[in-house]
Amino acid sequence: MHGTDHGHRADHGRGDHGRIPPQSIRNVVAQTDMLAVVREVVELKKAGASFKGCCPFHAEKTPSFHVNPGLKLYHCYGCSAGGDVIRFVQETRGLNFVEAVEFLAERVGITLERVAERPEDSARRAEAKSARGRMLELDRAAQAWFRGRLQLPEGRTARAYAEARGLTTATIERFGLGAAGTGWTDLLDHLTRLGFQRDDIIAIGLAKVGDKGGTYDRFRDRLMFPIYTSAGDLVGFGGRDLTGEKEVAKYINSSEITLDSEEENSRFKHFYKKGDCVFGLWQAREAIRGSKTAIVVEGNLDVITLAQAGFANAVCAMGTALTDAQAKEIKRFADRVALVFDGDNAGRKAAMKAVPVVVAAGLEGSYVVLPQGEDPDSFVRKFGVDAFRELLEKAPPLIEGYIDALVAESDHSLQANAVILQKAGPLLTAIQDGISRDMARNHLQAQLTKGAIEPHRATFDRYLQGLAPPTQKPEPPRQLRPDPTFGEPEVMILEQDVCAVLVWYPALCRHAEQYGTLDLLEHAGVRLALRDLNAIARDEEVDADKVAAWAQALPDGRARRLIMQRLVGAPPCAPDKALGWLVQVTWRLKERELRGQREQLSQRMKQTGLPLEELVELQGRKSDVERQLREFAKAGARQAVEAASGI
């Protein structure tokens, strides 16, 4: 890291970023609130000098993901993901280096300077833009178009519909609602004039190819709902028909998009997939964090009208049924859910499917039943906010409400009860906690066997006892970078201590060189890394940003992980104690080396058939080592180091 630019030695998968001056990149990072960036994706809690939460890069229940907001670094002790705020944006949003810097610059209101480019450089940079970056830019341009149409004469039908649903201007702005025009190629023509490729516009689902080969807008004469990921990336649209024609689908969504090329093996392979998206979660995430509860409803407009009525924690699943992926997304922000589905047969069926999925995700909650023919939007408008809040407060617990709703379908005949038992199977197997599962079985059995004779109850009991949760294999951690250090020994505690004090206080590297501390390290990767830091500290003043950039660029996987772990935590000691800390650790390393030499000599002397001359030599060497150990035991730490290093 003889260069001092932020992260310039690290391989960020950035492509050509020379067009952004290094000072501009440093300025963006310096003004970025890393905690705010990470909290858009991860729920963080204070943990000593850092913050921790559940890692966004692999499945875990015990938090092992740490963030140091001062150094703007993150590291996961579970899967070893780590880096600076730019890398975090890259890894969580699927962007390349330049796109991540541009994203952060826009957040903090910085206009990036650009190095003058030749035309061929500009063309190469455009080609280097990631497929995901192109799609995000395209959706943002379409969103600006839809929002603009809403304010024009051609948006009057959409405005009238929104007004009829009671939506205020503030709500329309909050959810970014827009209008698709009535023309066949209005949006397509607009986007191509902006320079977007027709193939990309078709691929992202904003335009379609007709039977005769012509291309036309997919969304026409519709109220438009932008669809965001929980991190705030705009990845698709939903459109509500305004024509009222029976042959036209009332709601349509963007096409699901799978990226190929460099994203093929990435977790961002799916740019937009309905089963992964939760509508409204981006807008509701702070309210959900505050209450730890998400209100899960069926439709986009239910989410929007509930938010306007004061229930800002409302969300809904994209698609016809709540998926495992969507439940896990909600779980990242909430501990509880209130399932509120429409009061018709379709709504009840959707609720019955959703409960086992929610329970399997580890969420608790309540089962809210709406009156026949009502949805959350109509209920609030008809009966008022207080009535809806009372409905939420009085709703039964999720599992109990589910079972009661199931049993309500039964006439308690043997055949009907057998069907109910089969339907209850997915829920009971989804409950991972043994006590909760037993209580759910008992409640189901009690409800089904009211007035039944004892043998009947025993039959149910045998069946229910057989419903046990399937064995779940833990998801393997996601390794962000290949580790070239297979076969290397684990880094011992003493060597970790050396790392800790030198990365926090690089000026001490010259003392470590004097004391021979680095020569005493067994792990080659750590030894080489700290010698590199020593060389840098010898040539220039090293601040925290430079250390962070140097650490990310280390080629040795184990050394990089170790040093990142030390940087996201607290310093090992106060600055005025750092030299003493280094001296103590060096003394113990030297003592460890001497003990190792003594053990090797003892083992050699035990070999049979050694010549007398060699045995005498080994004994002399062993006596010399034992003498040094006695001197270490008698002397103070500093004197021992000085004696060992000859200073």
N, C-alpha and C positions, 0 to 999 in steps of 0.2 A: 504494500500500500504506500509506495513512495509518492504516488499521486495522491492529492488530498481531496479529490472530488468525492462527494457523497455516493458511496456504493459503486464507484466506477470499476473496481476490480471484480465486483460480484457479477456473476452471470445471471442477469435478470430476464433472459430471453427477450431482450429489448429490441433487437434489430438495430436499425440506424437511428441513434438518438443524438448525433452530433449537432443537429439543427437546434437543439435547446442548450444554451450555454450552461456549463457546470454551476456557475453562481446562481442562475435562475432555479436550477433543481434544488440547490441548497436552501434557497430562499423559500421555495414551496414547502420543503420538509420542515424548516424552522417554524413556519407559521401554521403548520397543520396540528390540530389537536388529535393526537393519535387515539386517545381514549374515546373520543367522539366517533372516529372512523371505525374502530373495532366494535364499539357498542351497537353499531347498526347491524352487526352480525352475531355478536356474542354477548351474553349476559355476564357482566364482570362484577366481582366483589373485591373490596380491599383486602390484601393479604400481605401485611408487613409493608415493605417498601414498594411492592408491585401490586398488580391486580390479577385475579385469576378467574377462570371460567371453564366451561366445557369446550373442548377443542372443536372448531368448525371443520377440521380436516379428517377426523375419524370419529367413530362412534364411541362415546364413553359416558359413564354415569358419574364418575368421580372427577372433578375438575383437575386438569393437569396443564392447562394452557395459561401461560403467564405473560403479562405485558408490563414493560417498564416505560411509563409515559415520558419520563425525562430523557432517556436515550432514544425513545421512539423505536423500541425493539420488542419483538414477541418471540416466544419459544414454547413449544409443547414438549413436556417431559415424556409424553406417551408415544408420539409418532415422530418426534424430532423436527417437526415443521418449525421454521424460524426465519427471522429476517427483520427488515425495517418496514416502515409504513408503506413505502412504495411496493415492496414485495407483497405485503398483506393485501393491498388492493389488487395486484396482479393475480394472486392465488384465489381470492374470494370472488373476483368478478370476471376472471378469464380474459384479462387485458394484457397487452404487451407493455414494455417499459414506458414507451412514450405515451401511450394511452392512459396509463396509470398516473403519470406525472400531470398530464392534461386534466384528468379527473380531479386530482387534488388541487391543482391550480384554480380550477373553476369553483371548488368548494370555498376557498379562502379569498376569492376575488382578485387573483393575480393574473395579469395579462402576460403571458410568457413571451420573452424575447426570442427572436429567431435568428440564427446565423444565416447569412445570405447563401442561397443555394443556386447551383446551376440547374437548368431544366431537367437534365438527366437524373440529378440527385433527387429532385422533387418527384419525378416519376417513380424512381426506385423506392422512395419513402411511401408513396401511395400503394405500391404493390406489397410493401412490408406490413401494411395494416392488417391486423388479424381479422379472420372471418367474423368472429364475434364482435369485434370493434365496428366493422362495417354495418352489421345488423343493428347494433345499438344506435349508431348514428342515423341509420335509415328510419328506425322506429321513432326516434326523437323528431326527425323532420316531419314525419307523418302526423305525429301528435300536435306539432305546432300548426300544421295545416287544418286538422280537425277542430282545434280550439278556435282558430281564426274563422272557420266557416260558421261556427255557432253564433258569432256576432253579426254575421252578414244576412242580407235578406233570404238567401237560400237556406239559412239555418232556422227560419221562423218556426217550422213544424217541430223541430227538435226542442226549441225553446219553449214552445207551447206545451209540449209533452212534459218537460221538466217542471214547468210551472204548475201543470195540472197535478203532478205528483207532490207538489208542495216544496220543491227544492229551492233553496235560497241561492243567491249569487255566491255567497261564501262557500257553501257546500259544493257547488259546481266547480269552483276554483280549487277547493281542497282535493277533490277526486279527479280533477283534470278532464271533466266531461267535454265532449266535442260533438261535431255533427259531420256526417258524410254527405256530400252533395248528391244531387240527382243525376249529374252527368255521368256518362259511361267511362270517360278517361280523364276526368278532372285531376284526380290525385296522381295518376300515372304520369300525365303530362307535366305536372308541377315537379315531381321528383326527378324526372329525367332532365328537366331544365336545370335542376340543382346539381346535376352531374352524376346522379346515381345510375347504376347499371340496371337495365331492364330485367336481366336474369336474376339479380338480387331482389328486385321488387317482387318478382313472381315467387321466388324461393321463400321469401319471408311471409307470403300470404296476403300481401296488400293488393295484388293483381292476379288475375286468372287468364288462362289461355282458353279461348272458346273452341267449340267443335270445328269451326272453319279456320282456325289458326289465328284469329284476332285476339288481342289482349285488351282486357277491360278491368275496371276497378272492382275489387271483391266486395267492398263495403259501399253501398249506395242507399241514400235516403234512410239513414239510421242514426240513432243516438249512440255515441261512441264512448266506451269505457276503457281507459288504458289499464293494462295489466302489468303490475310490477312484481319483481321478486321481493323477498323480505329484506334484501340489501338495497332496494331502491332502483334496480335496473328495469327499464321499460322493455318488455320482451314480447308484448302482444296486445291485442285489442279484442273487446267484445262489442258487438253491435246489436241494438234493439230495433227491430223493424218499426217504421213509422207509417207504412202504407196501409196496414190492416188487411192486406190481401191474403186469402187463405192459403194459396199455393206457395207463399213466401215464408221461410222459417222465421219464427219470432225472434230468436237469438242465434247469432252465429259468432264464432270465435276465430282468431287467427289460426292458420295452419300450424300444426306441430312441426318443428324444424330440427333436424339433426345435422350438425356440422360435420364435415369430413376434413380432409387434409390434415393440418397439424393438430387439430382438436380431436381427432378420431378417438384417441385413447384417453382423453381428458374427462374429468367429471363435468366439464362444460360441453360435452358432446351434444347434449340436448339444449339448444338455445331456448326453445319454448316447448314445454310439455305440460299439457293441462293437469295431468296427475301429480305434478310437482308444485303447482302454484296455488297459493291461497289468496283469493281476492280480498283486498283491504288490509292485509297484514302489514304492509309498508306504512300505511297511514295509522294503523291501530297499535303499532308495536310499543309505543311509550305508554299508552293507556293500559295495555295488557301487562307490561312490566310493573306498572304501579299497583294494579289490582291483583296480579297473578292469575287473572281469569280472562278467558276469551269466550265471547258469545258466538257460537257457530250457527249460522242460518243457511238458507238454501240459495238465495239469489243476490245478485249484485245490488239491485235496488233496495233489498232488505237491509244490506250492510249500510248503504248510503243514508237511507232515511233514519235508521237507528242511530247512526253517528250524529246526524243533525238533531235528533231528539235527546242527545246527551249520553248515548251509549257508545262511546268512542272506541270500545274494545270489541266491536262486532266484526266478524270475518265470514267468508264462505269459501267452500271448496270450488275450484274450477272443475267442470265436468259434472257427471250425473251422480257420483258417489264419492264420499270421502275416502282417500287412499292412505296407505301406510305412510308414504312420503309426506303427504300434507299434514297428517297427524304429528309426525316428527318435527315438521317445521313449526307447528303451533307449540309443541312441547319446548322448543328452544326459548320461548318467551313466557309461557304460561305453565302453571301447575294444575290449573283446573279449567274445565270448560262447562258452559251451559249450552246443551244441545237444544236448539229451538227450530223445529221444522214445521212446515205447513200443516194445518189441521185437516188434511184430506188423506185418502188412502196412499197416494204417492208420497206424501210427506212422512206418514207413519212408517212406510217401508224404508224410506231413506234413513230415518232415525234408527230403525232396527239394524240396518247394515252398518251404520256409523259407530254404534256403541262398542262392539267388540274391537274395532280398529282403534278407537280412542283409548280404551282400556289397555290394549296391547302396547300402546305408546307410553304407558305409565302416567296417564292423566286421570285425575279424579274429576268429579263434577256433578251436574244435576241434569235431570231429564224433564224438559219443559214441554207440556202438552198445550197446544193452542186449540181454541174451539173449532168445531167443524167449519170448513170453508174460509178460515182466516189464515193470513200469513203475518209475519212480524210488522210489515209496513201497514197493512190494513188494520191490524189490531191497535197499533199505536195511534193511528189517525182516528179510529172509531172510538176507542175507550180511553185513550190518553196515556201519558208517560207514567203516571203513578200506578195505573192498573198493570202496565207491563212490568214495572219494577216489582210490584207485589207478586206477579206471576213467577218471576225469577226467584224471589225470596222464599216462596212457599213450595217450590218444585222439589220433588223427592230426589234422593241421591241417584246418581246415574245408574248403578247396577240394580238397585231396588226398583226404580222406575221402569227400567227395561223389562225386568222379570214380571212386574205387575201388568205392563202392557201386553206381554206375551200371554199371560194367564187369562187376561180379559178376552182373548180370542177363543178360549177353550170352553166347551160345555161340560167339562170334567168327565167325559166318556173316556174309556180306555184308549180308543183310537185317537181322539183329540189330544189327550195328554201325551201320548207317544210322539205325536207331531211336535208338541211344544218342547218336549225334552230334546228332540233332535235339533230344533231351532236354537235352544239354549246352549248347545254344545260349543259353538264358536266363542261365546262369551266366557264360559267357564274355563275353557282352555287358554283364553287370553289373559286371565288373572294370574299373575306370577306370584303374588303373596299368598302363602298357604292358608293363613288365617282368614283373609278376605275371601278366598275361594271356598273355604268350608262354610263361611257365613252365607255366601251366595247360594251354595247348594242347599243349605238348611232352609233358606227363605223360599227357594223354588219348590223344595219338597213340601214345605208347610202349605204353600199356596195350592199346590196340585192335589194334595192328599186330604183336604178338608173333608171330614166325614167318612174317609175311606177306611176299610178294614185293615188290620195290621199286616197281613200278607201283601196287600197292595202297596203299602208304604215301604215294606222291605224290598219289593221289586224296584221301586224308584231309587232307594238308597244304593242298591247294588249297581244300578246303571250310573248314577251320579258319581259314585266313588271311582268308577272307571274313567271318568273324564279328568285327566291330569294334563297339565301344560306340556307341550312338546319341548324337547330339549333344544335350546337355542344356542347355536354356535356364535361366539362373539365375532363381530366384524373385525377383520385384520386391520391394523393401523395403516394409514396411507403414507408411504415413504416418499417425500417430496423430491429427494435427490438420491441417486445411487451412492452407496457408501463404498469407497475403494479400499477400505481398511479391514476387510475380512481377514481373520487370523491374528489381528493385532491384540495385545493383551488389554484388559480393562484398565482404566486409569485409576491408580491407587489414590487413597484419600490425601496423602501428603502432596502428590502431584496436583491434585485438584486445588489444594490450598495455595500452591505456588501460582497456578493459573489465576485464582481469585485475586490475589494481592497485586499481581503484575498487570492484569487487564484493567483493574480499577485505578492503579497508580503506576502508569507506564514509566514515569521518571525513575522508578526503582530498578528498572532493567539493568542500568549500569552497575548497581550494587550486586545484582544477581550474577552478572558477568564476573565481577571481582571475586565473589565468593565461590564461583564454580557451581552455582546452584543448578544451572541448566544441564551441566554434564552429569548430574546425579539423577536426571529423569530417565525412567525406563521406556516410556512410550515415545517412539520415534516421531509420530505425528505431532504430539504436544511439544516435544523438544524443538522441532523445526519451526513450529508456529511461533513459539516464544522467542526464538532467535531472530525470526523475521521482525517481530515487534520490537526487539532490542535494537535491531539495525535502524528501524524507522525512528524510534525515540532518540537514537544517537544523532540523526541528521536533522530533526525538526521537532518542534513542540507538538505533542500529540494530545488533542482534546478528545472529549467523549465521542463526538461525531466521527472522528477519524478511526477511533478504536472500533466503533460499531461497523463502519464500512470495511475495515480490515478483517474483522471476525467473520462477516458474511462471505468474504471472498476466499476463505481458507479451503484448500482442496481436500484436506484430510477430514473425512466425515466425523470421526469420533472426536477429534480435536475441536472441530467447529461446534459440534453439539455441546461439548463440555464448556467451551468459552461462552457460547450464547446463554447457557444455563446460568453461568456466573454473572453475566451482564444484566439479565432480566431480574435477578434477585438484588439483595442489599449488599453493600460493600462488606468485606469480612471484618473490617475494623475501622476505627476512626483514622483520619489522615496522619495524626501525630503518633499513632501506634503502628503504622504500616511497616516502617523499617524494622522495628523490633519483631513484628510478625514474620517478616521475611527471614530474619536471622534465626528465629526459633525453628522455622520449618527447614531451613538449610541445615541446621545442626541435626535435626532428627533424620533428614535424608542421609547425611553423612554417617550417622550412627547406624542407620539401616544398612548402608552399604558395607560398613565394617562387620556387622553381624553376619551379613551374607557371605563375606569373604571367610570369616572364621568357620562358618558351617561348611563351606566348600573344602577348606583345608582339612577339617576334621574328617569329612567323608573320604577324602583322598588318602589320609593316613591310615584309614581302616582297611584299605586294600591289602590283600596278602601278596607276599613276594616282592615288596618294594626293596630296592637296594638301600643299604644303610646310609649311604651318602644322601640319597634323595629324602629319606625319612628325616635325617637331621636337618636338611634344608627346609622341609615342610614345617617341622617343629619350630624352627627359628622364625619363619614367616608368621606362624600362628601366634607365637609369643609377642611379636611386634604388633600384630593386630590387637591382641588382648591388652597390650600396654596402651595403645591409642584409645581403646574403649574405656580403660580406667581413667585416662586423662580427661576424656569427655565427661565421665561421671563426676569428676572432681571440679572441673572448670565450669564457669558460667557459660551461657550460650554464646555470647559474643566472643569470649576468649577462645572457645572451642573452634568457632568458625575461623577466627584469625589465625589460630595455630594450624588448622587444616589447609588454609589457603595461602599461608605464608605472608600475610600482611600485618 
